[in-house]
């Protein structure tokens, strides 16, 4: 366990595991309650104040569920609040952002070709930008636009597109997509923390005090909950995108993100309409397919990809230059160029490979240093790459990668 890069990688894995589990809980409960709400039936004999009911079967038992628009006449002794799923998803996501992008800012966050930033400046922009969306969005919701939900959603879409473009002017493509996802997730969690939960507490407090509860609080919370429902799928895509260079390593990654937001709307519209008893809107599947085809085209269009010449001319960060100057660079570089670059190239030469797997390029010092930790983990300490060792990488070549990476200063192991 003396290898700090391995420890750090497992730390990132543990936080990501937590993030995924809590996100499953949050998304699952969100989708469940939206489907439940849309599927409620108004039947004779409902208790006073009840809006509708539904019978469900699961796990061998039957469940009888009733919804009150304001509150029941008597407060139940046991009331479950759905909030920690949202809070822990955001907290673990913020921790993952810090571990990956803030600590590894010179490789994963800063792009000198776009903007020369010191790590502290990039981190400040990263942290500060996440609150901007919430401040703009919540004030829009509080304005008269809150009475026109469709127009409000269109304005929110424009805001998200603008932030995606702005992030791409400052950060790497990978960080652009991730930050746009974090930006949106911050709005969603803030909706829960600052609006939905406080409004529910007001209703509960009024009920306990014997005062009539104002239904406006439920209406406001419902608007924010609906927005969260339509934003969920795009946020999941953006959080996964950092594993897929085809999604983030293009000039127009922010446009891809915009199309994914539209796909989230079409997909959720299909299921929301179905659960509400409005039938199957099959046109949404056609629209989603068309949008996805456009996304695939944008990700592979040659004119949007960085050329070999552009990569070779790219200004290296101080960390990248130090990596190249470190002992063992030549041997590690030769191992990667000899055993990996025939597939991970802009024009692969390995038979049967037409595009670099997952868009990962390993042809220039810039390419290799940016992927240093992945190379070390996958082709050094493990034999995950090349797959099935198809390029016959020798043990001494793997050792060369290990020796070079382990010889870097410890802080580099975080990158």
N, C-alpha and C positions, 0 to 999 in steps of 0.2 A: 504493500500500500504506500510505498515511498514515492511512487510516480504520481506527481501532483496533477498532471493532465488527466489521468485515469480517474482520480478522486473527483476532480472538478466535473468530468463528464458524467459520472454517476450522480453527483449532486444535481446537475441539470436534469438528468433523467428522472430523479426522484421528484423534483419540483414539477416537471412536465406530467408525470404520472398523477400527482395530486391535482394538477390543473385539469387534466382530462376527466378524472373521476368526478370532480366537483362540477365541471361543465356538463357532464352527462346528467347529473342530478338536477341542475338548474334547467337545462333545455328540456329534459324529460317532464319535469313538473310544469314548465311553461306550456309545452305542447299539449299536455294532458288537460290542463285547466281551460285552455282556449277551445279545445275540442269539446270538453264538457259543457262549457258555457254556450257554445253554438248549438249543441245538441239537446239542450233542455226542452222539455215538453210542458206546456201549460195544460193542466188537466183539472177537472172538477175536484173540489174537496181539498185544495191546497191550504195549508195553514195561513192565517193572516200575515201579509207581508211577503209571502213566498212568491218568487217570480216564476219558478218552474222546477221540474224534477226529472231525474233519470234513474233508471235501474241498470246496473251493470253486474256482470259476472266475472270473477277472476279467482283463480286458486281454489276452486271448489266451493266458493261461497258467493252469495248475492249481496250487493250493496245498493242501498236506497239513498240517493243524494238529492238534497233540495237546496236551492239558492235563494238567498234574500238580498234584494237590491240594496237595502239599507242595513237592517239587522233584525234578528228575531225579537220577539217580545221579551224573552228572558235570556240573559247571557249564559251560555253553557259553562259548566265548571271547568271543562278542559277545552282549550282552544289552541290549535296548532298554527303557528305563523311560518310562512314559507319565505325565508329571507337569507338564511346562512348559505344556501346553495349559491346564490348570487354573489354574496360578499366574498366567500372563499374562492370562487372562480376568479374574481378580479384580483384579490390579494395574491393568489398563487401565480396569476398571469403577470402581475407587476414584478413579483420576485423573479420570474423567468426572464422578463425583459431586462432586469438589472444584471442577472447572472450572465446572460448571453450578449446583450447589446451594449450595456454600459461598461462592463468590465472588458469586453472585447471590442471597444468602440473603434479602435484604429483599423480593424479589419472588417467588422460587420456593420458598423454604423456610419463611419465617415467615408465619404467619397471625395478625394482631393480634386478630381476632375470637375466636380460640381461646385464645391465650396470648401475653401481651406478653413478648417475648424480645429481648435484644440479639443481634446477629449472632454474637458469640463464644459466647453461651449456646446458641444453636440449633446451632452447629457442634459444640460439646462434646457435646450430646445426640445429634446425628447420629453422631458418631464412636464415642462410648461405647456406644451401644445395639447396635452391630453385634456386639460381643463377648459380650453377655448371652446371646443365643440359643445360641451355641456352648458356653458354660460350663454352662448348664442341660441342653442336649441331650446333651453328652458324658457328663455324670454320670448321666443317665438310662440311657444305653446301657451304662454300666459297672455299673449296678445289676442286680438280678434281672430287671428288665424286658427286659434284653437277650436273655433266653431266651424271651420272648413277643413276637416281632417285630410282630404285628398290633396288639397293645395299645400297644406303643411308638409305632407310627405314628399311632394315634389320639391319644395324648397329644401327640405332635409337632404334629398338626393343631390341637389346642386351643391349644398354645403360639403357633403362627403366627397364629391368629385373634386371640388376646389381644394380640399385638404389633401387628397391623394396627389394632385398635381403639385401642390406646395411641398409635400414631403419628398417627392421625386426630384425637386430642384435642390434639395439639401443632402439627403441621405442616399445610401446604396439602394439598389432595387429591392433587395431582400428586406432591409429595414423599412422601406417605404410601405410595402404590403403589410408587414407586421404592425407598424405604427398606425396605419389606417384601421386595422382590426382592433387595436388597443383603444384608439380614439372612439370607435363606435361602441366597444364594450364598456368604456367609461360612461358614455351616455346611458347605456342600458342599466348598468349597476346604479348610477346616480338616480335614475328614475325610481328604482326600488327604494334606495336609501332616503332620498330627499322628498319624494312625492308619494309613492304608493304606500309605504309603511306609515309615514306620519298621518296620512289621510285616514288610514284604517284605525290608527290609535285615537284619532279625534272621534270617530264614530263609536268606538268601544267606550271611550270616556263618557260621551254623551249618554250612551245607553246605561252605563253603570250609575250615572247621576240622575237618571230618570228624565233626561231631556230628550225631545224628539231629534233624531239624527238628520242632518241635512244631506239629501241625496247628491248634492253637487260634488261632494268629496269622492263618492264612488264613481261618478262620471269622469272626473279628472283622472283618477287612478286608472280607469278603464282605457282612456286615450293613450296613456303612457305604456300600459301593458300591451296594447295593440301594436304600437310602434316596436316594442321589444320583440314581439312575435315575428314581424316582418324582417327585422334586422338579424335574427338569430343565424340563419343559414349562411348569409354572406360573412358574418364574423367567423364562423367555423372554417369556411374556405380560406379566409385571410390568415387565420392562425396556422393552418396546414401549409400555406403557400411557401413558407420559408424552407420547406423540404423539397420543393419542386422548382428548380431554376427556370423551367419553361413558363412558370407563372410570373416570377419576379424579375428575371434577367432579360427584360425586353425594354425598349425605349418607351413603350406605351403601356407599362404595367398598371398605371393608374386608370387607363381606359378599360383594361381587363377587369380591374376591381369594380369599375362602374357597371360593366355588363353583368358581373356577378351579383351586384345589388339588385339589378333588374330581374335576374334569374331567381333570386330569393323571393321577390314579390310574386312572380308567376307561379312558383311552386307552392308557396303558402296560400295563394289565392285559390288554387285548385282544392287543397285540403280543407281550408276554412269554409269554402262554399259547400263542399261535400258534407262536412260535419253539420253545417247549418241547414241541411236538407234542400239545398239549391241545385242539386244534381252534379253531374261530372262535367266540368268545364275543360273538355279535351283540348281546346285550342291553346291552353296554357302549356301543354306538353310540346306542341309544335313551336310555340314561341321560345320555350326554354331550349329546345334542340337547336334552333337557329342561332340563338345567343351563344350557345356553347360552341357551335361551329366557328362563329366569328372569333371567340376567345382563342380557340386552337390555331386559327389562321394568324392572329396577331402575335401569338407566341413563337411562331416559326418563320414569319416573313423575313427573308434574308436582309432586307433593307433596314430592319429594326434591330439587327444583331450587331454587337461590337465585332469589328474585323480584327484579324490577327495583327495588322499594322497598328490599329488603334490601341490594342492591348499592350503591344510592345512599347508604344510611345507614352503610355499612361504614367503619370507621376506616381511614384511609390511613396507610401507613408514611411515615417521614420522606423516604425516597427518592421515593415516589410524589408526595408533596406538593411536593417540589423540582422534579419533572418538570412539574407543573402550573404552578408559578410561573416556569418557565423561559421565555425569549423564544421566541415562535413557537408556543406551545402552542395558542392560539386558532385559528390557521390550520390547524395539523395536526389539531386536534380536529374542526374543521368539515369537513375533507377526509374524515376517517374516518366521521363521522356522515352525511355526504352521499353517500358512495360505497360504504361497507362495511356500515353498520349495518342496512340494509334486509334483508340476508341473515343477518348475524350478530346476530340479535336473539332474545329469548325468544319472541317471536311474530313471525316474519319476515313482511314485507309484500311481498317480491318474489314475483312469480307463479311457481308451481311449486316454491318452497322452503317446506317445512313445518317443518323444524327447522334450527337454525343448523349450517352445515357443520362436521363434526367437533366440534360442541358449543362452538366458539369464539364467545364473546359480546363485542361491541364497542359497548355502549350507554352505559356510564357511565365517568367518569374512572377508577374502579377497574379496570374491564374493560380500558380502553385502555392504561393505564400498565403493567399486568401483561403485556400483549402487545406492549409498545413495540418490543422488538428484532425480533420477528417482523413487525410492521407495517413497520418501517424496511427490513428485508431484502426482504420480499415485495411491498410496495407502494411502496417508495421507490427503492432502488438497483436493483431488478429490477421487471419488470411481471408477475410471477407472479400477483398478485392486483390487482384482481378478475380472475377467469378470463376470458380473451378480452376483457377490459375491457368486460364487459357493462353496467357502470354508467357507462361513458364518463368515467373519471377523467382529468382534464386534466393535462398536463405540469406546470403550475404548482402543482397540488395535490400531485403527487408530490414536487415540489421543496420544498413547504412542510413535508412530513413529514421530508425529508432535512435541511433547515435546522434544524428543531426538534431532531431527534435529535442531529445533529452539534454542536449548540450546548450540549448537556449536558456536565457534567464528564466527563472520560475514564473515571472509575471507573463511571459510569452505563452506559457502553457495554458493560460486561460483563454487564449485566442484561437 
